[in-house]
Amino acid sequence: MTLVQDLSIIGAVSALWLVAMVVPGLDFLLVTRLAMMRGRAAALRAAFGIALGVALWGLAGFFGIHALFVASPWLYRALKIGGGLYLFVVGVRLFRASWQPQSPAPAPADLDRRDVRAFRMGLLTNLANPKAPVFVSSLFAAALPQHVPVGLGLTCVAAMWAIAAGWFSVVALMLSLRRFAGPFSRARHWIDRAAGMTFMGIGARLATERAG
């Protein structure tokens, strides 16, 4: 394959993935909430946790996890149940926290622990979506040639990681500005309730719907 062909394939994958990232979903909701409630640092760590999840699903999709799901449907079902339960638990915690009074400013050590939890939450929220590897596999099937070099595939995965990290970092930086954070901080309880119900609803649906 020529360099022009390689760049064309990388461009096609990047364009499709950018559209997928911009469409609001649970990842966007998580970064938005953290940016407005916990600040820029926590939101950025969640953004890079999400990007790591994207890279892992990208690698899995490139190396054929969808074929594994077809051969062993119980694996996909187990991932759906596990991911759905995780999202449901996150939703319950958010909903319960919405009824608690505003906590005082945390100490620096508590901020460090919160930032670690934000990264982990971003990673797990992304990995909890069982439809991600199926989407990624379909994307690669549509955009990549049949006998694609490994190097080209890994470059596409790196581009997906960069797009996810860049997009969610922009969201984190913009929505952590004082002009946005102030009004939303006053509406923290309602935001947590809406976010909690959204996570619980999607988690329950994933855990209970039939495999398609």
N, C-alpha and C positions, 0 to 999 in steps of 0.2 A: 504494500500500500504506500502511496505517496504522502508527503507531508500535507499537501492540500486536502487529501481525503481524510487524513487523521484529524486535521483541524475542523473539517466540516462535521465529522462525527462528534467531536468534543463540543462543538458549538450547538449541535442539535440536542444532545443530552443536556447541556447546560441550560438552554432555553426552556426546554420542557420542565426541568427541575426547578428553575426559577419561578415558573408559573405555579408549580405545586407548592412551593414554599410561601409564596405571597398570599395564596388563598388561606384565610383564617381557619385555624383548627385548634386542637388542644395545646400544641406547642406555642402558638401565638398567644393563646389565652394565658398560659403559664408565665411567659416572659412579660406580658403586659401587666399582669397582677403583681409580679415581683418588682418590676420597675417602679410602679406607682406606690407600692406598699413597703418594700424593703430597700429600695434604692438601686443605684446603678450597678454597684459591685455584685450584688446577688443576682440581678437580672443578667449581667454579662456572664457570670459563671453558669447560670442555667442555659444561656445561649450556646456556650461551648459544650455543655453536657448534651444538648440536643444535637449539635453538630457531630459529636462523637457517635451518638446513636445512628445518625444518618450514614456516617462512614461504615459502621458495622453492618447496617442493613444493606448498604451498597456493595460491600464485599460479599455478603451472603447472597445477594441477588445475582451478582456477577458469576459466582461460582456455583449457582444452580440450586439454591434452597427451595425454589418453587417446585422443581422436579422431585425433591425429597418430600415435600408436602403432598404431592400427587401420589407418590409411592406409599407414603405412610400418613394417611389422613388424620390419624390420632395425634400426630405431632402438632399439626395445625390447630386441631381442636384443643389440645392442652395449652398451646400458646394463647389462644383466644380466651380460655377460661382464666389462666393465670394473669394475663394482661388486663382483662376486664375486672378481676377482683382487685388488682392493684389500683386501677383508676377509681374504682368504687370506694376503696378505703381512703384514698386521697380526698375524694369528694366529701366523705363523712367528716374527715378532720377539718376541712375548710368550713363546712357548714356549722360544725360545733364551735369552731373558733369565732365565727361571725357573731355569736351571742355573748362573747366575753368582752369585757371592757378593754380599751386601748392599753397595751402594756407600756411601761416606761422604757426609755431609751436603753438598749442593751449595752453591757460592758464590751470592751474590745474583744475579749476572749469569746464572748457569746456571739459577736459578729462573725468571728472566724468560723465558728461551728455552723452558724446559719449559712455562710457562704458555701461551705462544703456540702451542706444539705441541699442548697440550691443547685449545685452542679449535679449531685446525685439525682435530684428530682427531675431535672431536665433530661438526663440520660434515660432514666427509667420511664418517664412519660413517653419519650419517643420510642423506646424499645417495646413498650406495652401495646403498641398498635400492631396487631397481627396482619393487617392488610398492607403494611409498609413493604415487606419483602415481596409480596405478590405484585404490588405496583412497580417496584424497582425492577423486578424480573421482566414484567411486561414492557417497561421503558427500554431496557437493554435489548429485548427481543425485537423491538420496533426500530431502534436506532443503530444497533451494532450489526456488523456483518456476521455471517455464520461462524467463520473461523477468525475471530478477532484476536490479535496478539494480546498477551497478558499485560504488557506494558501500557497499551492503549486503554484497556479496561480499567487498570489501576489509575490512570490519568483521569478518566471519567469519574471515578469514585472520588478522587482528590478534588475535582471541580465541584462535585456535589457537596463535599464537606465545606469548601470555601464559600459556596453560595449560601448554605445554611448558616455558617458562622457569621458571614457578612450581613445577611438580611436580619437575623435576630439580634445582632449587635446594634444595628441601626435602630431597631425597634426599642431595645433596651436604653440606648442613649437618648433617643427622642422623648420617650415617655417617662424618663426619670427626671426631666427638667422640671423646675419648680412650678412653672405655669400649668403643667399637667398634673404633677404629683399632689399639689395643694388641694384642689377640689376633689380629687379622687380619694385622698386620704380621709376627708370628711365623710365620704360615702363608703368607707372601708367595709362596714358590716354588710351593706347590700351587695357590694362586689363579691365578697367572700361567699355570701349565700347563693348568688347567681352562679359563681364559678363552681361551688360545691355541688349544686344541683346538676350542672352540666357534666361534671366529671362522673357523678353517680349515675346519671342517665346513660351516658355513653358506655361506662363500665358495665352496667347491668345488661345493656343490649349486647355487648360483645360476649359476655359470659353466658348468655342464654340463647342467642340466636343460633339457628342451624347453620352448619357449614355450607357455603354456597359453591 
